[in-house]
């Protein structure tokens, strides 16, 4: 499908493509062998990201003390 870049460096995605990506608002853009590649990216709500992090922390068996010690260590290493 042919699209045109505007003077403000914008393009409009064809309706046929947009219909196949109904919930996508953001794209990761890269250049691969001279081709522009758009990869759909789903931005999770903050609460969902926190839930994921908490689940991983629990699965690793980390305690609040472990996390506080890691933060202290990381801040001390910066100088």
N, C-alpha and C positions, 0 to 999 in steps of 0.2 A: 504494500500500500504506500502511496506517495503522500508525504506530508511536507509542509513548508515551514521553515524557520522564519520567524518574524524578525523585525529590526531590533526587538528587545530580547532576542535569543530564546523565544518561546516556540513550542510546537503544540499542536492539538492532537491528542490521540484519537484515532478513528473509532467511531461508535462500535464497530464490530469487535474491536479489541477491548474496549471499556466494558462491554457487556459480559465478557468472559472474566473480568476482574471486578465484581460488584462492590467489594468491601475495601478496595485498595485506594489509599489516598497518597501514599508516599512510594517512591521508587529509589533504589540505589542505582546510580548511573556510573557506567565504566566504559572504557574504550578497549576493545579486544580485537587485535589484528585489523584495525581500521574501522571496525563496526561499533556503533553506539549500542550498548546493551542496557536495557532497563530491567531491573529485577524488583518485583513487588516486595515491599517491606511492610509488615504489620506492626504498628506501634502499640504495645500493650499499655494499658492503664497502669498508673503507678501502683495501685493496690495489687494488681496481678503480678507485677515484677517483684514486689515485696513478698507476696505469697510464695513465689518461686524460690526466692533467696531463703526464706524461712524454712521451706521444705528441704532444701539442700543442706542447710545448717543442721537441721534435726537429723537428717539421714547420716551426716558425718559425725554425729554425737558431740558437736561442739557446744560448750556452755557459754554463758554471757561472759564469764571470766576469761575464757579462751579468746573470745573476740576482742575484749578490752585489752588484753595483753598483746594481741596481734596489732591492734591500732597503735598502741603505745610504741611497740617495736618499730613499726613503719614510720611513724612520725620522728622518732629518735634517729633513724638512719638517714633522713633527709638533711639533717644538720641543724 
